[in-house]
Amino acid sequence: MRFDIITLFPAMIEAALGYGVMGRAIERGLIEVVTWNPRDNSRDRHGTVDDRPYGGGPGMVMTVEPLRTTIRAARAAGPAAPVIYLSPEGEPLDGGRVRELAGGERVILLCGRYEGIDQRLIDAEVDHSLSIGDYVLSGGELPAMVVVDAVSRLVPGVLGHTESAAQDAFADGLLDWPHYTRPERVDDRAVPAVLLSGDHQAVARWRLKQALGRTLARRPDLLARRGVSDSEQVLLDEYRAEHND
């Protein structure tokens, strides 16, 4: 899987992706991250990529030409790929969109800065816009790294265990169940006995019950969209009774 990231701060991307799961995946050649700096395609010696907005107002707006040249160069550098603009105005990034992107070969991520990007560039060159939340950041680099991380986890071989991605939160439309490790007791809190039982079927049932209950308590909207089967409803009823809901 290849990610082409158009950014004024390539070093920011490169530094953040040099660690952990992503760093190892890049080293092993499972994913590739290529950065493109629009300043390299500026028409003046100062590397200018922005100008004052028409109509007045604060801040600056990224101009069309350096971005257009950069996007087209990125498009030409590999197989066909969607250009995605990271913006709070975009569609929410969710598990379904992550899986959709992971099914492709390549994606081009466009990071804005300043007050934004000239709308004519967006209309002409951008295929989709994605948002990681209803808030404003200083630029698109952090959202782009979120996309790279989330999508890369679904690339075969990136995670250490083949089941890890399948068991992640949201993989089945549910939040994750609680996790525990040694020691068995911390202060007055013990690991749930079922996890020490060695009964794999009982463990799987407990985990699903916790995932269903947590999702209902914390993100009922997810559960409403997903729905529950008759057997899952039994587990939810048990969870409510155990937690006095």
Helices and strands as residue ranges (DSSP letters): E 2-6, H 10-16, H 20-27, E 32-36, G 38-41, E 50-51, E 61-62, H 64-76, E 83-92, H 95-102, E 106-111, H 119-125, E 128-131, H 141-152, H 164-167, E 185-186, E 189-190, G 193-196, H 200-218, H 220-226, H 230-242
